[in-house]
């Protein structure tokens, strides 16, 4: 564990920090049919349209194709950890200009039941980068509600918010109220699919600009 942390710190130290263009960030939840239990591990991959932080820098485009991956691990009956990454699919970008990000979160189960109405809280942190340059960072907080299952589908919804900053100046910042609605379906034992639509009201406080953005995603997950 100590060696892993040392390698992680060295890797972060090798990455520059700056801000010069629009970034991609991942506001999605992509919840499984059931929460990850103690000592259980889940991996997932997804495709979606992630928001641009500055549409004015990319011909007013508000979203960009991206692929996402994450891993969840259950620590206790109520708590699970998640690590995630995302990368934009920009056809015109060279490898050195690839837009990507890393993040982490933990999910706290207010209700520990496996069925019926269940509620969760999920705080998250992360950073967005272009090539080897970190351009911004931020955090989210979501209140998530699972409804009773319907015909093997597990619907859920959430309300929350995002707070983000430029790594060049804390005066360059923004926020966004968020709303998610989605459903997961475990079509095989320990393997499932999740479809989600997030609504993000992106407010750039430094530029005094607001952009409503819809974020669709579809993903697959597998657990042990």
Backbone torsions as a table, in degrees:
resi	resn	phi	psi	omega
1	UNK	NA	-42.1	179.6
2	UNK	-63.0	-43.0	179.1
3	UNK	-62.5	-41.3	178.4
4	UNK	-60.3	-44.2	179.7
5	UNK	-64.8	-38.1	178.4
6	UNK	-63.8	-43.0	178.9
7	UNK	-64.0	-41.4	179.5
8	UNK	-62.6	-43.3	179.8
9	UNK	-64.8	-39.2	177.8
10	UNK	-64.5	-42.7	179.9
11	UNK	-61.8	-42.7	179.0
12	UNK	-65.9	-38.0	-179.7
13	UNK	-64.4	-27.7	-178.9
14	UNK	-79.7	-9.9	-178.8
15	UNK	-94.2	130.1	178.8
16	UNK	-75.3	165.9	174.6
17	UNK	-124.7	131.9	179.8
18	UNK	-169.1	176.3	176.2
19	UNK	-147.9	121.2	-177.1
20	UNK	-145.2	-0.1	-178.1
21	UNK	-161.7	-170.0	178.5
22	UNK	-77.0	142.9	-179.7
23	UNK	-113.8	162.5	171.2
24	UNK	-106.5	138.9	174.6
25	UNK	-134.8	159.6	-173.9
26	UNK	-112.8	102.0	178.7
27	UNK	-93.4	7.3	-172.0
28	UNK	-77.1	161.4	176.4
29	UNK	-109.7	-49.0	178.1
30	UNK	50.8	63.0	-174.0
31	UNK	-78.9	142.7	176.6
32	UNK	-78.4	174.6	179.8
33	UNK	-62.1	-39.9	176.7
34	UNK	-132.8	153.4	179.4
35	UNK	-64.5	157.0	177.7
36	UNK	-73.0	126.8	-177.0
37	UNK	-86.9	173.7	-179.5
38	UNK	-54.3	128.3	178.8
39	UNK	68.8	4.6	177.1
40	UNK	-88.8	147.6	179.2
41	UNK	-125.3	139.8	178.6
42	UNK	-131.8	138.3	175.7
43	UNK	-122.8	146.4	180.0
44	UNK	-146.6	157.5	175.3
45	UNK	-136.9	147.7	-174.9
46	UNK	-151.9	161.1	170.2
47	UNK	-120.1	147.1	177.5
48	UNK	-166.7	-178.4	175.2
49	UNK	-112.3	103.6	-175.7
50	UNK	-90.6	151.0	-175.8
51	UNK	-72.3	147.6	169.4
52	UNK	-89.8	135.8	178.9
53	UNK	-73.0	-29.3	-178.5
54	UNK	-135.4	82.8	-179.5
55	UNK	-56.4	-29.2	179.7
56	UNK	-63.9	-20.8	179.7
57	UNK	-86.7	-10.7	-176.4
58	UNK	-130.9	51.2	175.6
59	UNK	56.0	38.9	178.0
60	UNK	63.6	18.0	175.5
61	UNK	-75.8	127.9	-175.9
62	UNK	-95.1	-17.4	-177.5
63	UNK	-139.4	159.0	176.8
64	UNK	-141.5	142.0	174.7
65	UNK	-56.6	141.2	-179.8
66	UNK	-155.2	156.3	171.5
67	UNK	-113.4	147.7	-175.8
68	UNK	-133.8	152.3	175.1
69	UNK	-146.6	148.6	176.9
70	UNK	-153.2	165.4	176.2
71	UNK	-136.8	136.1	177.7
72	UNK	-119.3	146.0	178.4
73	UNK	-137.5	129.8	179.5
74	UNK	-83.0	126.9	179.8
75	UNK	-98.9	-31.9	-178.4
76	UNK	-156.7	-173.3	179.6
77	UNK	-64.1	-27.0	-175.9
78	UNK	-111.2	-21.8	-169.3
79	UNK	-118.8	134.0	170.7
80	UNK	-135.6	149.7	179.3
81	UNK	-106.2	152.7	179.1
82	UNK	-138.3	135.7	169.0
83	UNK	-116.5	139.7	-176.6
84	UNK	-142.3	157.9	174.3
85	UNK	-143.6	157.5	176.6
86	UNK	-147.2	153.9	-179.5
87	UNK	-145.9	131.8	-179.5
88	UNK	-76.1	148.6	176.6
89	UNK	-104.8	83.5	179.2
90	UNK	-102.9	108.2	-174.7
91	UNK	-63.5	-30.5	-176.2
92	UNK	-88.3	-9.1	-176.1
93	UNK	-83.8	139.2	171.5
94	UNK	-79.1	168.0	-175.8
95	UNK	-58.0	-38.1	-178.0
96	UNK	-68.5	-15.2	-178.2
97	UNK	-110.2	15.0	179.0
98	UNK	-62.2	134.4	179.2
99	UNK	-97.8	128.4	-172.8
100	UNK	-152.2	178.8	178.6
101	UNK	-163.8	164.3	175.5
102	UNK	-132.0	147.4	178.8
103	UNK	-154.5	169.8	177.6
104	UNK	-149.8	154.7	-179.6
105	UNK	-156.1	167.4	168.1
106	UNK	-133.5	144.2	-178.5
107	UNK	-107.4	124.3	178.2
108	UNK	-110.0	122.0	-179.1
109	UNK	-85.7	110.8	174.5
110	UNK	-69.5	-38.5	175.8
111	UNK	-112.8	134.6	-176.5
112	UNK	-101.8	5.7	177.9
113	UNK	-67.2	156.5	178.6
114	UNK	-93.3	-14.4	-177.3
115	UNK	-139.0	168.1	-179.6
116	UNK	81.5	-161.1	179.6
117	UNK	-75.2	128.1	179.5
118	UNK	-138.2	146.8	-178.0
119	UNK	-127.8	148.0	-176.8
120	UNK	-141.9	157.3	170.7
121	UNK	-122.3	133.5	-179.2
122	UNK	-133.6	102.5	169.1
123	UNK	-87.5	146.5	-177.4
124	UNK	-141.0	154.8	171.7
125	UNK	-135.3	158.5	178.9
126	UNK	-175.3	173.5	175.1
127	UNK	-137.5	154.2	177.3
128	UNK	-115.9	144.8	-174.2
129	UNK	-141.0	160.9	170.4
130	UNK	-125.0	117.6	-174.4
131	UNK	61.6	-123.7	178.9
132	UNK	-103.9	22.5	-176.9
133	UNK	-116.1	119.1	174.1
134	UNK	-76.5	122.4	-176.7
135	UNK	-107.6	-19.4	-178.8
136	UNK	-164.4	163.1	179.9
137	UNK	-149.8	163.6	-179.2
138	UNK	-177.9	-171.0	-178.6
139	UNK	-149.6	161.6	178.7
140	UNK	-135.0	160.5	172.6
141	UNK	-142.0	125.5	-177.9
142	UNK	-128.4	138.9	172.3
143	UNK	-105.6	114.6	-169.3
144	UNK	-111.1	136.9	179.3
145	UNK	-124.7	122.6	169.7
146	UNK	-91.7	133.6	174.7
147	UNK	-93.2	170.2	172.0
148	UNK	-58.7	148.3	179.9
149	UNK	-65.1	152.2	-179.8
150	UNK	-136.6	112.0	179.6
151	UNK	50.4	49.3	179.2
152	UNK	72.9	-2.5	176.2
153	UNK	-91.7	144.5	177.5
154	UNK	-114.5	93.7	178.2
155	UNK	-74.0	154.4	173.9
156	UNK	-153.9	161.1	172.8
157	UNK	-148.8	165.3	-179.2
158	UNK	-154.5	157.6	169.2
159	UNK	-126.0	148.6	-178.5
160	UNK	-173.9	-160.3	-179.0
161	UNK	-159.9	159.2	-179.3
162	UNK	-124.9	142.0	173.1
163	UNK	-130.0	123.3	-176.1
164	UNK	-132.8	151.7	-177.9
165	UNK	-134.3	148.5	168.4
166	UNK	-73.6	140.7	177.9
167	UNK	-76.3	-7.4	177.2
168	UNK	-85.8	-36.0	-178.7
169	UNK	-155.2	131.3	178.0
170	UNK	-70.7	-12.2	176.1
171	UNK	-76.9	-14.9	176.8
172	UNK	-97.1	96.9	-172.1
173	UNK	-145.7	169.5	178.1
174	UNK	-157.1	171.0	178.9
175	UNK	-145.4	166.0	-177.5
176	UNK	-158.0	116.9	165.6
177	UNK	-66.7	144.7	-177.5
178	UNK	-132.6	152.3	173.3
179	UNK	-141.3	131.8	-179.9
180	UNK	-120.4	143.6	168.6
181	UNK	-139.2	133.4	-176.6
182	UNK	-160.0	177.2	178.1
183	UNK	-152.8	142.0	176.0
184	UNK	-119.4	154.4	-177.5
185	UNK	-142.2	118.8	178.7
186	UNK	-91.3	92.0	-173.4
187	UNK	-78.6	-20.5	171.7
188	UNK	-130.8	161.4	178.7
189	UNK	-61.0	120.5	177.9
190	UNK	68.9	20.5	176.0
191	UNK	-142.1	133.4	-175.7
192	UNK	-152.5	177.8	179.8
193	UNK	-129.2	149.0	179.6
194	UNK	-134.2	133.2	175.6
195	UNK	-120.4	134.2	-173.8
196	UNK	-145.1	148.5	171.9
197	UNK	-129.9	121.9	178.7
198	UNK	-110.0	141.7	174.7
199	UNK	-110.4	122.9	-177.0
200	UNK	-121.6	123.0	174.2
201	UNK	-100.0	92.0	-171.6
202	UNK	-83.8	122.2	-177.3
203	UNK	-119.5	111.1	176.1
204	UNK	-87.9	105.3	-173.9
205	UNK	-71.5	-31.2	-178.5
206	UNK	-75.3	-33.4	-179.4
207	UNK	-99.5	-4.7	179.4
208	UNK	57.1	47.8	-178.5
209	UNK	-128.5	139.8	178.7
210	UNK	-122.1	135.2	178.6
211	UNK	-131.9	117.0	169.5
212	UNK	-78.7	131.9	-174.9
213	UNK	-135.3	133.3	172.3
214	UNK	-99.8	132.5	-173.6
215	UNK	-120.8	99.0	177.1
216	UNK	-89.2	142.1	175.1
217	UNK	-144.5	152.7	171.9
218	UNK	-140.0	134.2	-175.9
219	UNK	-147.3	165.9	177.7
220	UNK	-121.5	147.0	178.1
221	UNK	-137.3	157.1	176.6
222	UNK	-141.6	142.5	-179.8
223	UNK	-133.0	157.6	-178.2
224	UNK	-85.2	NA	NA
